[in-house]
Amino acid sequence: MGKKPFFHLGLTVGAICAALSMSSGTTLSQELTWAELKPSVFGQRLITQNDSVVKLEVPYRAKDDRQVPVSVQASLPDGAKVKSVTIIIDENPMPVSLTVRPEQQRSSLWVSASMRFNGPSPVRAIVESENGQLFMSEAIVKTSGLGACAAPPTTTLDVAAKTLGNMRLTQIVTPLNVSTITKPVMRTQLDISHPNLTGLQLDQITLRYILPRYVDKVAIDQGDDKLMTIEAGISLAENPSIAFDYVSNGAEKMKIEARDTDDTVFSHSLQISSGS
């Protein structure tokens, strides 16, 4: 997969350093607001707030700032098709956290991922239709304020290297809405073994910053059919877990190709019906 930029927010080194120097009870910057973020990501395009078209599920308060579940159900009206679903965590160092682009022509799409929250923050789910409309739902997540993006990895890098790029695919709901469509809608969860290093974490022995290395792109095929692509940043939690629904074409396997920012590509062909 060719490498291409994902974030265009232009965060300065000074802004990131300011984030690191703040106390644990504050977030990245009070100046990093949605009013500033929105033009950087979507320009001057109109975004319609609609909690019926976009249903966002997040906990009111995170149990663990390093692993916060964020789920989005997109349901476009009038037969419009989903072009992308984007999750933005305003106060994270890289606010644009995840973008899912389905290859199937669908009016509805469900995605869920485990995210890092650097502190209390608005979180937004923005759905783009193929005709260019943008719909949004937003919520606030309260956290302990411990700075999850700078929290040390839960395992040493030597241990993480032994399973780097391993994957597991687990069917979590089967099937959905079978009576209303000709093909069943399935839900599955993809787990990737990867430390997802943010570049803001300190080595606990040397006290030097660990270089960033995180999964930034995933391509998923269902049998011979392209299913979706996923673009991600440092907000995606350590050992990323991404769940999604899809219309089954009867294939027994999915091909998963993930790439990280070191340009290492991990490819696996996984049974859809098992947790292998």
GIPE-V576601 format. One record per residue. N is the residue number from 1. OMEGA is omega in whole degrees, -180 to 180 (none if undefined). Layout:
n: [N | N]
omega: [OMEGA | OMEGA]
//
This chain:
n: [1 | 2 | 3 | 4 | 5 | 6 | 7 | 8 | 9 | 10 | 11 | 12 | 13 | 14 | 15 | 16 | 17 | 18 | 19 | 20 | 21 | 22 | 23 | 24 | 25 | 26 | 27 | 28 | 29 | 30 | 31 | 32 | 33 | 34 | 35 | 36 | 37 | 38 | 39 | 40 | 41 | 42 | 43 | 44 | 45 | 46 | 47 | 48 | 49 | 50 | 51 | 52 | 53 | 54 | 55 | 56 | 57 | 58 | 59 | 60 | 61 | 62 | 63 | 64 | 65 | 66 | 67 | 68 | 69 | 70 | 71 | 72 | 73 | 74 | 75 | 76 | 77 | 78 | 79 | 80 | 81 | 82 | 83 | 84 | 85 | 86 | 87 | 88 | 89 | 90 | 91 | 92 | 93 | 94 | 95 | 96 | 97 | 98 | 99 | 100 | 101 | 102 | 103 | 104 | 105 | 106 | 107 | 108 | 109 | 110 | 111 | 112 | 113 | 114 | 115 | 116 | 117 | 118 | 119 | 120 | 121 | 122 | 123 | 124 | 125 | 126 | 127 | 128 | 129 | 130 | 131 | 132 | 133 | 134 | 135 | 136 | 137 | 138 | 139 | 140 | 141 | 142 | 143 | 144 | 145 | 146 | 147 | 148 | 149 | 150 | 151 | 152 | 153 | 154 | 155 | 156 | 157 | 158 | 159 | 160 | 161 | 162 | 163 | 164 | 165 | 166 | 167 | 168 | 169 | 170 | 171 | 172 | 173 | 174 | 175 | 176 | 177 | 178 | 179 | 180 | 181 | 182 | 183 | 184 | 185 | 186 | 187 | 188 | 189 | 190 | 191 | 192 | 193 | 194 | 195 | 196 | 197 | 198 | 199 | 200 | 201 | 202 | 203 | 204 | 205 | 206 | 207 | 208 | 209 | 210 | 211 | 212 | 213 | 214 | 215 | 216 | 217 | 218 | 219 | 220 | 221 | 222 | 223 | 224 | 225 | 226 | 227 | 228 | 229 | 230 | 231 | 232 | 233 | 234 | 235 | 236 | 237 | 238 | 239 | 240 | 241 | 242 | 243 | 244 | 245 | 246 | 247 | 248 | 249 | 250 | 251 | 252 | 253 | 254 | 255 | 256 | 257 | 258 | 259 | 260 | 261 | 262 | 263 | 264 | 265 | 266 | 267 | 268 | 269 | 270 | 271 | 272 | 273 | 274 | 275 | 276]
omega: [179 | -178 | 177 | -175 | 180 | -176 | -178 | -173 | 176 | 177 | -178 | 175 | 179 | 180 | 179 | 178 | 178 | 179 | -178 | -177 | -177 | 176 | -175 | -178 | -178 | -180 | -172 | -180 | 179 | 180 | -179 | -174 | 177 | 179 | 178 | -178 | -172 | 179 | -179 | -175 | -173 | -180 | -179 | -178 | 179 | 175 | -178 | 175 | -178 | -177 | 174 | 178 | -180 | 178 | -177 | 178 | 176 | 175 | 176 | 177 | -178 | 173 | 179 | -176 | -178 | -177 | -177 | 180 | 176 | -177 | -179 | 172 | 177 | 179 | -176 | -179 | 170 | 175 | 178 | -176 | -180 | 174 | -180 | 171 | -178 | 175 | -180 | 175 | -167 | -169 | 175 | 179 | 171 | -174 | 179 | -165 | -176 | 172 | 179 | 179 | -180 | 175 | 177 | 176 | -174 | 175 | 180 | 179 | 176 | 176 | 179 | -180 | 176 | -172 | 168 | 171 | -177 | 179 | 178 | -174 | 163 | 173 | -175 | 170 | -178 | -178 | 176 | 176 | -179 | 177 | 172 | 178 | 179 | 179 | -174 | 167 | -178 | 179 | 176 | 174 | 175 | -177 | 175 | 179 | -176 | 177 | -174 | -179 | 177 | -180 | -178 | 176 | -178 | 175 | 176 | -179 | 177 | 178 | -180 | -178 | -177 | -179 | -176 | 177 | 174 | -177 | 175 | 178 | -176 | 176 | -175 | 174 | -179 | -19 | 178 | 172 | -176 | -174 | -174 | -180 | -176 | 178 | -177 | 172 | -176 | 172 | 179 | -180 | 178 | 176 | -179 | 177 | -178 | -178 | 180 | -176 | -171 | -172 | 179 | -175 | 178 | 168 | -173 | 178 | -177 | -176 | 173 | 179 | 176 | -179 | -180 | 173 | -176 | 177 | -178 | 177 | 176 | 174 | -176 | 174 | 174 | -172 | 179 | -177 | 174 | -176 | -180 | 168 | -178 | 175 | -173 | 178 | -174 | 177 | 178 | -170 | 172 | -174 | -171 | 176 | -178 | 178 | -177 | 172 | -177 | 176 | -177 | 173 | 179 | -180 | -179 | -177 | 169 | 173 | -180 | 175 | -180 | 178 | 174 | -173 | 169 | -177 | 173 | -178 | 178 | -178 | 178 | 171 | -170 | 175 | -179 | -171 | -177 | 178 | -177 | none]
//
